[in-house]
């Protein structure tokens, strides 16, 4: 009997195999149509001849993406103002809690008084 982990692993392998077999001809056709293999070889040979320039392009593009992301996130944060009307007023809730707590305390005191009176009556008999 297979373990649950082994079953999941086998199912995952089958799914990946099915996706791969479906996608491989399509990707091959795209690669052939746009001559991607030749372009990749050409880009790699250029990158090995110009390592500093390649490093600069990679770092520059990553920094540009980071800065653009920060700008877009900042613009979103500025445009979103909190909707205070949709937030419920919490002061009535807190005053209700205080009232409930005060009533509990009064009931506790009254119970202690009644218990004390009952013990006093018991000792008198």
N, C-alpha and C positions, 0 to 999 in steps of 0.2 A: 504494500500500500504506500502510495506516495505521500510525502508530507505536504502540508499546505504551501510551504515556501517553494518546494519543487514544482508543484502544480502551477503556481503563479509564474515561476520562471519559465516553464515550458510554454505556457500560454503567451507570455510576453515574447518569447522567441518566435513562436508561430506568427504572431501579429506583425512583428518586425520583418519577418521573412516575406509575408504577404505584401506589406507596404513596399518593401524593397523590390520585389519582383514586379509590382505594378508601376513603380516610379522609375526603375532603371531604363526601360526603353524610351520613356518620355524625356528624361534627362540626357540620354545619349543623343536623341534627335536634336535637342536644343544645343548641346555641345557641338554637334556636327554642323548645325546651321550657322551658328555664330563663331565657329572656329575657336572655341574657348581654350582648348588644349594648347594651340599655338600661341594664343594671346597670353596665357598663363606662363608658358615657357619664356616668352619674350620679356614679360614683366619681371620674372625671377632673375633672368640674366642681367637686366638693367639694374635691379636691386643689388645684386652681388657686385656690380661695378661701381655703384654709388651708395655705399652704406650710410654715410652721414646724411645725405639728402633723403634717403628712405626713412631714416630715423626721424628727421625733422618733419617730413610729411605725416608720418604716423602720429607723432606727439602733437603736432599742430592740429591735425584733424580731431584728435581726442579732446584737446583743450577747447577747440571750437564747439564741439558737441556739449562739453560740460558747461561752458559759459552760456550757450543757447538754452540749455535745460534750466539753468539757474534763472535766466531772464524770464523764461516762460512761466516757471513756477512762481516767481515773484509777482508777475503780472496777474496770475490767477489768484494769488493770495490777496492782492490789493483790491481786486474786483469783488471778492466775496466778503460782504459785510454781514456780520451776524444778525439774524432776524430775531430781535428781542421780543417781538409780538407773539411769536410762536412758542416761546418758552413760557411755561406756566408760572404764575406768581407763587412763590414758595413760602412767603410769610404766613398766609392763612394755614398752610399745612403745618408749619412749625408751631403756630399758636394752638392748633388742634392737638398736636403731640404734647404740648405743655399742659393743656387742660386735662388730657387723659392721664398724664403722669401725676398731676395734682390730685385727681380723683382717686387714683390708685393709692396714693400716700394717705389720703383721708380714710379710705376703706381699711387700710392696714392699721392705722391708729385706732379706729373704732373697733376692729377685731381684737386688738391687744387689750383695749379697755373692757370689752365684753368678756374676754378670757380671764382677765384679772378679777372682774366682778364674780364670775362663775367660780373661780378658785376660792375667793373669799367666802362665798355662800357655802361651798363644800366644807371649808374648815369650821364654819359656825355650826354645822350640823353635827 
